[in-house]
Amino acid sequence: MNAFLSKILGRYQSKSRDLEPEPISITPKAQKRLHEHRDAEVKQGHEQGRGSAHKTLPESTNYTASMGRVEPLAGSEALSNTSDRNHSNINTKVTEANKLGPFTKLDIDRLRRLGFITPEGERSLVAEELRMIKRPLLINAFSPDVAVERGNFLMVTSSLPGEGKSFTSTNLALSMVTELDQEVILVDADVARPSVPSVLGIPPGSGLMELLLDPNLKPESMLRPTNIPGFSLLLAGRPHLRSTELLASSAMDELLDKLLELYPKHMFVFDSPPLLVTTESRVLAAKMGQIAMVVEAEKTPQEAVRDALSTIESCDVIGLILNKNRTAYGSDYYGYAYGYGYGYGYGVQR
């Protein structure tokens, strides 16, 4: 599987071009897999953040590498030497967060039990692996030597439901916010089936859809600071029948431009729908600087991976995260066995 992912990555580092929504066509085997997973999030509780009540660990508890050797560009040292924030920075971030919208309190103990990175969490294998995963993303977003347009807009997606994208996007965002002076906004862009509230254990609320429907709303009024310093949320908001059209509209472009203007140093992590389920994620991909696609080890058909990647060719920077792999540390280990399939390395490949 690892060799396959590396090969696939090489095929989909294409030059950016406009992406128009179109009917999704997938192979019969991938279609069968899609049907099997349509209700996986509900049945297994993977995307609902209920892992602590089961013997099975959460879906994004294991990553296995599919990346080849990469050479960092000049300027990567500035980020690679970044350490976790200290207490003075935590206090500063709390003050800045109070300028945003309604405050949201997260249950830190619950998050820790479910395997999420937390502000005062101990050093662990999970934390170390997430540091390795986030490093090229942050370099692409903020290093002055790497020109990735909208590099601080990261979309996390998957081919099919149930592969662990929402757990992964949330944990990746929480890991990023441990960086010194790094602010992160987690955007629930799965507007048809929002998962972020259930993953974090909070009620749903207004957010992205309201901003697209009402141009008079200020983006900052919908951003929700949390009791994790530097970590804010933009929830999906109420479902809308024309959500795809809204995401493809000029209102979305204007909103993204405004967010970049207001928060140029923030990392935006967009939790999007699976690529082979709706066209919404394909529309969103055309507006992103980086895309990370979660692939469930030993379960997601290769045809599904190929089909999904073919829908996001407009993005220059595409990576794979092989998830839930048991082989890296032996069959008894089902944690984050590190793996990150960003075959492009650091920076843009054309």
N, C-alpha and C positions, 0 to 999 in steps of 0.2 A: 504493500500500500504506500509506503514512504516514497519508493522510487516513482510510483505512479504520480503522486502529488507533485513531486519535483518536476517531472516531465510536463504535467499539465500547466504548472505555473509558467514555464518557459513559453508556452503557446499563447498565453493570454496577457502578455505585457505589450499590449497594442497601443497605437497612437489614439489619443482622445478624439472622439467624434460625437455628434449629437445622437442621443438615444431616444427614439420614439416608442411609446408603448405599443405593443402588438400582441396578438394571441400567443400564448405559451404553448410550445410543442415539445413534448418530452417522450423518451422512449418507453415502450411497454413495461420494461422492468422498473424503471424509475417511477412510472405511473402507479404500478402496484405498490411500490414502497410508499408513495405519497398517500394512497388510500389507507395503508396500514397505520400511518402516523397522524392522520387528520385530528384524532382525538387524543394523541399521546400526551399532550401537555396536561389534559384534565385527568386522564386515567392514571398516569404515573406520578403526577405532581411535580414533574421536573421543572417546568417553567413557573410553578406556583410557589417555589421556595419552601417545600414541606419536607426536605430531605432528612431533617432531624428526627422525624417520626418513623423513619423506615430504616431497615438494615442497609439498603442500597444507598450509597453516597450520592450527592447531587450530580447532575449530568455533566458538569464541566469540571470534574475533579481530576482530570488527567489529560495532559497534552503530550504528544510524541512528535519528535522532530521529523520534518520532511524537507528541511532546508539543506541546500548545498553550502559550500563555503562562501562566505561573503567578506568583502574587504571594506571596512568603514572608510568613508571619505574624511577629508580634513574637516575639523570642527566637531567631530563626534565626541572628543574628549570632554568638551564642556558639559555634555549631558551624561556621559558614561561615568564621570566622577561625582555626579550629584548624589547626595546622601539624603536620608529621610529627614523630614523637618524636625526642628526642635520645638520646645514648648513656647518660646517667644513668638515663633511664626504661627503656631496654632492660635494664640490669642489675637494676633493681627488678623488672621483670616476670619475669626468669629466676628470681629468688628466690621470688616468689609462685607460679610455675608448679610449683616443686618440691614444693609441698604437695599436688599432685594425684596421679593414678594413674601407671601406667608411662610412662616417657619414650619418645618417638618421635623419632628423628632423621630429618629430611628432607634430601634431596639438593638443596641450594640451587642448585647449578650446573645440575642437570637441570631444575628448575622454571624457572629463568631462560631456558634454551634453549627451553622449550616455550611461553614467552610469559607466564608468571605474574609477578605483582608479588613482589619479594623485598625483604628489609629494607634492603639497601644498594644496591638497584637505582638506575640512573640515571633522571633525569627523562625521560619519554617521552610520546608521544601516548597510549599505552595507559594509563599512570598518570594522566594528566590526565583522560581520559574516565571512568575509574573513580571519580575524585574527584567528578565531576559526578553520576554515577549514585548514589553512596552518600550524597550530601549530604541529600536529603529523607528517606531512610530513617533516618539517624541523628537527624535533627531530630524525626521522628515518634516515635522510640524514647525520646529522652532530653530533649528541650526541655521545660521546665516549662510553657510556654505552649501546648503541643500535646497534647491528651488523646487518645492512641491506646492503648486497652487492649491490654496485651501487645505493645506496639509493638516491643520488642526481640526478638520472635519473628518472624523473616522466613522464609517458605517460598519457595524457588526451584523452579519447575517448568516444564513445557512441555506442549504439546498431545500431541505424539508423540515417540517415541524419535529420537535423533540430531540434535536441534536445538541442542544445546550447553549444556544446563542444568547439568551437573556441572562442566564447565570454568568456566562463568559463576559458579556459586555459590562455587566454590573461589577464583577470582580476586577476586570481590567481597569475600569474607571476608578474603583476604590484603590487599586494599586498605584495608579498614576498620581492620585492626590496625596500619596505619602511622599512624593518628591518635594524637595525644598522649593517653596514659593510657587508650586504648580496648582492652578485652579482647574477644576473639571466640572463640566455640566453634562449630566446623563440625560439624553433626550429619548423619550419613549415614542418612537416613530412608527410603531406597529399599531396604527390607529384603529384597525379593525378588531384586533385581539390584543389589547395592551397587557403586557406581562410585568413591567417594572413594578407597579404597585404591589402585586402579589409576591413577587420575589423579595421586595424590601419589607413586606408586611405592613403596608400603609394603605389607606383608602384611595380610590381613584379620584381624580379632580380635573379641573379645567387646565388647559395648556395649549398645545400646538394647534389643534383645530380651531380654538377660539381666536388665536392670533391670526390665522389665515382667513377667518370669516369676518373679523372686525378690524379694519385697518386703523381704527382709532385707539386700539389697545396698545399699550407700550410693552415691548418684550420683557422688560425687567419686572413688570407687574405679575407675570406668570412664572417667573423663575422662583423656585422654592429652595432657600438655603436649608441646610440640615445641621444637626448637632455634630456632624463630622466636618471639621473645618475645611473649607475650600471645596466641598462637595455639594453641588446644587442639582436640582431636578427640573426638567421641563416635561411634564406629563403629557399624555396623548390628548386628553380632553374628550369631549363627547364624540361618539362615532358619527360619521357623515356618509351618505350614500355616494357622494362624489369626491371621496377622499383622494382617489388617484388624480383626478383633475386638479384638485386643490394643491397637491404636492407638486404637480407639473406647472402650476400657474405662476404668473409674474409676482403674485403675492408671496409665494414661497421664496422666490429669488430675492425679493425685497427684504423679507424677514431674515434670510441668511446673511445678506449684506449688512443689515442692521446689527445682527448679533456679532459679526466680525468687527464692526465699528465700535460697539460697546465693550466687547471682551476679546481684544486681539491676542491676548496672552493665555486665554483659556483653551483647554482641550475639550472639544465637543465629541461625545461618544453617542452615536445614534443607534439605538436598538431597533432594527428594521424587521419587516416580515420576511419569512423564507422566500427565496427567489423563485421557486417553482410553484408557489401557491397563489400569489397575486402579482399584479404589475406595479404595485406601489413601490416595492423595493427597487425595481429597475428604474423607475422614474427618479427616485431619490439618489440612486447610485451615480447618475449623471451629474449630480450637484456636489458630490463628495470629492475630497482630495485623496483619501485612502479607504480601502475596503479590506476588512478581515472576514473571511468566510469560515465558519465552524463546520468541521466534517467529523461525524461520529465514526470512530474506528471500528472496523470489522462489521459495519452495519449499513452505512450509506453506500448505495451502488455507485460504481465508477461512472456509469452512464448519467446518474443524477449530478455528479460533480461536474462532468463535462457540460451537461445541459445548462446548469446554473452559471458556470463561468462564461458560457457563450452569451449570456444576457447582460453582462456587466463589462463588456470590452471597452466601454467609453472611459473607464477609469485607468489611469496610467499605473497606479500602485495598488496591486491586488495581492493578498496573501491568504494562506490557509492555516488554520489551527486544527490539527488532528486531535480530536477529543475522545476521552474515555478509552484510552489505550492501555491494556494491561501488560504489555510486553516489556516496557522500558525498565521496570523494576521487579519483574517477576509476576506470576499470576496472582500472588497474594496481595499485591499492592494495587490499590484503585484510587490513588490520589492524583495530584497533578504531576504525572510523570512527564517531565518537560518535553515539549515539542512545539515548534513554531514554524510554520511552513512559508515564511516570507522569503520566497526564492529570489526576489529582486534585490535583496540586500538593502543597502542604504541609498536612498534617493530615487529619482525617477529613471525609469528605463523606457526607451522609445524604440 
